[in-house]
Amino acid sequence: MAPFDGGEPTRQRWMPARRSISKPDETASHFASAPLDAAVADLVQVKGCRWKIEECFQSAKNECGLDP
């Protein structure tokens, strides 16, 4: 999805980063796109949900025998 719709911005780009508590020298980051009115708290909440979804996919792959 393009960040512009007819010349007016409709979305903003973010690059959130997180630091590991157990390994403070390690950071992970990714690119994100969100509506103009999105707050940092919104991005954190969505990012937190991602790991639950990843775990569900991994469990399903294990149960179906698709994980090598």
Distance bins in CASP14 RR format, pairs under 12 A and 6 or more apart:
PFRMAT RR
TARGET T0000
AUTHOR 0000-0000-0000
RMODE 2
METHOD distances of the structure
MODEL  1
1 10 0 0 0 0 1 0 0 0 0 0 0
1 11 1 0 0 1 0 0 0 0 0 0 0
1 13 0 0 0 0 0 1 0 0 0 0 0
1 33 1 0 0 1 0 0 0 0 0 0 0
1 34 0 0 0 0 0 1 0 0 0 0 0
1 35 0 0 0 0 0 1 0 0 0 0 0
2 8 0 0 0 0 0 1 0 0 0 0 0
2 9 0 0 0 0 0 1 0 0 0 0 0
2 10 0 0 0 0 1 0 0 0 0 0 0
2 11 0 0 0 0 1 0 0 0 0 0 0
2 13 0 0 0 0 0 1 0 0 0 0 0
2 33 0 0 0 0 1 0 0 0 0 0 0
3 9 1 0 0 1 0 0 0 0 0 0 0
3 10 1 0 0 1 0 0 0 0 0 0 0
3 11 1 0 1 0 0 0 0 0 0 0 0
3 12 1 0 0 1 0 0 0 0 0 0 0
3 13 1 0 0 1 0 0 0 0 0 0 0
3 14 0 0 0 0 0 1 0 0 0 0 0
3 31 0 0 0 0 0 1 0 0 0 0 0
3 32 0 0 0 0 0 1 0 0 0 0 0
3 33 1 0 0 1 0 0 0 0 0 0 0
3 34 0 0 0 0 0 1 0 0 0 0 0
3 35 0 0 0 0 0 1 0 0 0 0 0
3 36 0 0 0 0 1 0 0 0 0 0 0
4 10 1 0 0 1 0 0 0 0 0 0 0
4 11 0 0 0 0 1 0 0 0 0 0 0
4 12 0 0 0 0 0 1 0 0 0 0 0
4 13 0 0 0 0 0 1 0 0 0 0 0
4 33 0 0 0 0 0 1 0 0 0 0 0
4 36 0 0 0 0 0 1 0 0 0 0 0
5 11 0 0 0 0 1 0 0 0 0 0 0
5 35 0 0 0 0 0 1 0 0 0 0 0
5 36 0 0 0 0 0 1 0 0 0 0 0
8 36 0 0 0 0 1 0 0 0 0 0 0
9 33 0 0 0 0 0 1 0 0 0 0 0
9 34 0 0 0 0 0 1 0 0 0 0 0
9 35 0 0 0 0 0 1 0 0 0 0 0
9 36 1 0 0 1 0 0 0 0 0 0 0
9 37 0 0 0 0 0 1 0 0 0 0 0
10 33 0 0 0 0 1 0 0 0 0 0 0
10 34 0 0 0 0 0 1 0 0 0 0 0
10 35 1 0 0 1 0 0 0 0 0 0 0
10 36 1 0 0 1 0 0 0 0 0 0 0
10 37 0 0 0 0 0 1 0 0 0 0 0
10 38 0 0 0 0 0 1 0 0 0 0 0
11 31 0 0 0 0 0 1 0 0 0 0 0
11 32 0 0 0 0 1 0 0 0 0 0 0
11 33 1 0 1 0 0 0 0 0 0 0 0
11 34 1 0 0 1 0 0 0 0 0 0 0
11 35 1 0 0 1 0 0 0 0 0 0 0
11 36 1 0 0 1 0 0 0 0 0 0 0
11 37 0 0 0 0 0 1 0 0 0 0 0
11 38 0 0 0 0 1 0 0 0 0 0 0
12 31 0 0 0 0 0 1 0 0 0 0 0
12 32 0 0 0 0 1 0 0 0 0 0 0
12 33 1 0 0 1 0 0 0 0 0 0 0
12 34 1 0 1 0 0 0 0 0 0 0 0
12 35 1 0 0 1 0 0 0 0 0 0 0
12 36 1 0 1 0 0 0 0 0 0 0 0
12 37 0 0 0 0 1 0 0 0 0 0 0
12 38 1 0 0 1 0 0 0 0 0 0 0
12 39 0 0 0 0 0 1 0 0 0 0 0
12 40 0 0 0 0 0 1 0 0 0 0 0
12 42 0 0 0 0 0 1 0 0 0 0 0
12 43 0 0 0 0 0 1 0 0 0 0 0
13 30 0 0 0 0 0 1 0 0 0 0 0
13 31 1 0 0 1 0 0 0 0 0 0 0
13 32 1 0 0 1 0 0 0 0 0 0 0
13 33 1 0 1 0 0 0 0 0 0 0 0
13 34 0 0 0 0 1 0 0 0 0 0 0
13 35 0 0 0 0 0 1 0 0 0 0 0
13 36 0 0 0 0 0 1 0 0 0 0 0
13 38 0 0 0 0 0 1 0 0 0 0 0
13 43 0 0 0 0 0 1 0 0 0 0 0
14 29 0 0 0 0 1 0 0 0 0 0 0
14 30 0 0 0 0 1 0 0 0 0 0 0
14 31 1 0 0 1 0 0 0 0 0 0 0
14 32 1 0 1 0 0 0 0 0 0 0 0
14 33 1 0 0 1 0 0 0 0 0 0 0
14 34 1 0 0 1 0 0 0 0 0 0 0
14 35 0 0 0 0 0 1 0 0 0 0 0
14 36 0 0 0 0 0 1 0 0 0 0 0
14 38 0 0 0 0 1 0 0 0 0 0 0
14 39 0 0 0 0 0 1 0 0 0 0 0
14 40 0 0 0 0 1 0 0 0 0 0 0
14 42 0 0 0 0 0 1 0 0 0 0 0
14 43 1 0 0 1 0 0 0 0 0 0 0
14 44 0 0 0 0 0 1 0 0 0 0 0
14 46 0 0 0 0 0 1 0 0 0 0 0
14 47 0 0 0 0 0 1 0 0 0 0 0
15 27 0 0 0 0 0 1 0 0 0 0 0
15 28 0 0 0 0 0 1 0 0 0 0 0
15 29 1 0 1 0 0 0 0 0 0 0 0
15 30 1 0 0 1 0 0 0 0 0 0 0
15 31 1 0 1 0 0 0 0 0 0 0 0
15 32 1 0 0 1 0 0 0 0 0 0 0
15 33 0 0 0 0 0 1 0 0 0 0 0
15 34 0 0 0 0 0 1 0 0 0 0 0
15 43 0 0 0 0 0 1 0 0 0 0 0
16 27 0 0 0 0 0 1 0 0 0 0 0
16 28 0 0 0 0 1 0 0 0 0 0 0
16 29 1 0 0 1 0 0 0 0 0 0 0
16 30 1 0 0 1 0 0 0 0 0 0 0
16 31 0 0 0 0 1 0 0 0 0 0 0
16 32 1 0 0 1 0 0 0 0 0 0 0
16 33 0 0 0 0 0 1 0 0 0 0 0
16 34 0 0 0 0 0 1 0 0 0 0 0
16 38 0 0 0 0 0 1 0 0 0 0 0
16 40 0 0 0 0 1 0 0 0 0 0 0
16 41 0 0 0 0 0 1 0 0 0 0 0
16 42 0 0 0 0 0 1 0 0 0 0 0
16 43 1 0 1 0 0 0 0 0 0 0 0
16 44 1 0 0 1 0 0 0 0 0 0 0
16 45 0 0 0 0 0 1 0 0 0 0 0
16 46 0 0 0 0 1 0 0 0 0 0 0
16 47 1 0 0 1 0 0 0 0 0 0 0
16 48 0 0 0 0 0 1 0 0 0 0 0
16 50 0 0 0 0 0 1 0 0 0 0 0
17 26 0 0 0 0 0 1 0 0 0 0 0
17 27 1 0 1 0 0 0 0 0 0 0 0
17 28 1 0 0 1 0 0 0 0 0 0 0
17 29 1 1 0 0 0 0 0 0 0 0 0
17 30 0 0 0 0 1 0 0 0 0 0 0
17 31 0 0 0 0 0 1 0 0 0 0 0
17 32 0 0 0 0 0 1 0 0 0 0 0
17 40 0 0 0 0 0 1 0 0 0 0 0
17 43 0 0 0 0 0 1 0 0 0 0 0
17 44 0 0 0 0 0 1 0 0 0 0 0
17 47 0 0 0 0 0 1 0 0 0 0 0
18 24 0 0 0 0 0 1 0 0 0 0 0
18 26 0 0 0 0 1 0 0 0 0 0 0
18 27 1 0 0 1 0 0 0 0 0 0 0
18 28 1 0 1 0 0 0 0 0 0 0 0
18 29 1 0 0 1 0 0 0 0 0 0 0
18 30 0 0 0 0 1 0 0 0 0 0 0
18 43 0 0 0 0 0 1 0 0 0 0 0
18 44 0 0 0 0 1 0 0 0 0 0 0
18 47 1 0 0 1 0 0 0 0 0 0 0
18 48 0 0 0 0 1 0 0 0 0 0 0
18 50 0 0 0 0 0 1 0 0 0 0 0
18 51 0 0 0 0 0 1 0 0 0 0 0
19 25 0 0 0 0 1 0 0 0 0 0 0
19 26 1 0 0 1 0 0 0 0 0 0 0
19 27 1 0 1 0 0 0 0 0 0 0 0
19 28 0 0 0 0 1 0 0 0 0 0 0
19 29 0 0 0 0 0 1 0 0 0 0 0
20 26 1 0 1 0 0 0 0 0 0 0 0
20 27 1 0 0 1 0 0 0 0 0 0 0
20 28 1 0 0 1 0 0 0 0 0 0 0
21 27 0 0 0 0 0 1 0 0 0 0 0
28 47 0 0 0 0 0 1 0 0 0 0 0
28 50 0 0 0 0 0 1 0 0 0 0 0
28 51 0 0 0 0 0 1 0 0 0 0 0
29 47 0 0 0 0 0 1 0 0 0 0 0
30 43 0 0 0 0 0 1 0 0 0 0 0
30 46 0 0 0 0 0 1 0 0 0 0 0
30 47 0 0 0 0 1 0 0 0 0 0 0
30 50 0 0 0 0 1 0 0 0 0 0 0
31 43 0 0 0 0 0 1 0 0 0 0 0
32 38 0 0 0 0 1 0 0 0 0 0 0
32 40 0 0 0 0 0 1 0 0 0 0 0
32 42 0 0 0 0 0 1 0 0 0 0 0
32 43 1 0 0 1 0 0 0 0 0 0 0
32 44 0 0 0 0 0 1 0 0 0 0 0
32 46 0 0 0 0 1 0 0 0 0 0 0
32 47 0 0 0 0 1 0 0 0 0 0 0
32 50 0 0 0 0 0 1 0 0 0 0 0
33 43 0 0 0 0 0 1 0 0 0 0 0
33 46 0 0 0 0 0 1 0 0 0 0 0
34 40 0 0 0 0 1 0 0 0 0 0 0
34 41 0 0 0 0 0 1 0 0 0 0 0
34 42 1 0 0 1 0 0 0 0 0 0 0
34 43 1 0 0 1 0 0 0 0 0 0 0
34 44 0 0 0 0 0 1 0 0 0 0 0
34 45 0 0 0 0 0 1 0 0 0 0 0
34 46 0 0 0 0 1 0 0 0 0 0 0
34 47 0 0 0 0 0 1 0 0 0 0 0
35 42 0 0 0 0 1 0 0 0 0 0 0
35 43 0 0 0 0 0 1 0 0 0 0 0
35 46 0 0 0 0 0 1 0 0 0 0 0
36 42 0 0 0 0 0 1 0 0 0 0 0
38 44 0 0 0 0 0 1 0 0 0 0 0
38 45 0 0 0 0 0 1 0 0 0 0 0
38 46 0 0 0 0 1 0 0 0 0 0 0
38 47 0 0 0 0 0 1 0 0 0 0 0
39 45 0 0 0 0 1 0 0 0 0 0 0
39 46 0 0 0 0 0 1 0 0 0 0 0
40 46 0 0 0 0 0 1 0 0 0 0 0
40 47 0 0 0 0 0 1 0 0 0 0 0
41 47 0 0 0 0 0 1 0 0 0 0 0
41 48 0 0 0 0 0 1 0 0 0 0 0
42 48 0 0 0 0 0 1 0 0 0 0 0
42 49 0 0 0 0 0 1 0 0 0 0 0
43 49 0 0 0 0 0 1 0 0 0 0 0
43 50 0 0 0 0 0 1 0 0 0 0 0
44 50 0 0 0 0 0 1 0 0 0 0 0
45 52 0 0 0 0 0 1 0 0 0 0 0
46 52 0 0 0 0 0 1 0 0 0 0 0
46 53 0 0 0 0 0 1 0 0 0 0 0
47 53 0 0 0 0 0 1 0 0 0 0 0
47 54 0 0 0 0 0 1 0 0 0 0 0
48 54 0 0 0 0 0 1 0 0 0 0 0
48 55 0 0 0 0 0 1 0 0 0 0 0
49 55 0 0 0 0 0 1 0 0 0 0 0
49 56 0 0 0 0 0 1 0 0 0 0 0
50 56 0 0 0 0 0 1 0 0 0 0 0
50 57 0 0 0 0 0 1 0 0 0 0 0
51 57 0 0 0 0 0 1 0 0 0 0 0
51 58 0 0 0 0 0 1 0 0 0 0 0
52 58 0 0 0 0 0 1 0 0 0 0 0
52 59 0 0 0 0 0 1 0 0 0 0 0
53 59 0 0 0 0 0 1 0 0 0 0 0
53 60 0 0 0 0 0 1 0 0 0 0 0
54 60 0 0 0 0 0 1 0 0 0 0 0
54 61 0 0 0 0 0 1 0 0 0 0 0
55 61 0 0 0 0 0 1 0 0 0 0 0
55 62 0 0 0 0 0 1 0 0 0 0 0
56 62 0 0 0 0 0 1 0 0 0 0 0
56 63 0 0 0 0 0 1 0 0 0 0 0
57 63 0 0 0 0 0 1 0 0 0 0 0
57 64 0 0 0 0 0 1 0 0 0 0 0
57 66 0 0 0 0 0 1 0 0 0 0 0
57 67 0 0 0 0 1 0 0 0 0 0 0
58 64 0 0 0 0 0 1 0 0 0 0 0
58 65 0 0 0 0 0 1 0 0 0 0 0
58 66 0 0 0 0 0 1 0 0 0 0 0
58 67 1 0 0 1 0 0 0 0 0 0 0
59 65 0 0 0 0 0 1 0 0 0 0 0
59 66 0 0 0 0 0 1 0 0 0 0 0
59 67 0 0 0 0 1 0 0 0 0 0 0
60 66 0 0 0 0 1 0 0 0 0 0 0
60 67 0 0 0 0 1 0 0 0 0 0 0
61 67 1 0 1 0 0 0 0 0 0 0 0
61 68 0 0 0 0 1 0 0 0 0 0 0
62 68 0 0 0 0 0 1 0 0 0 0 0
END
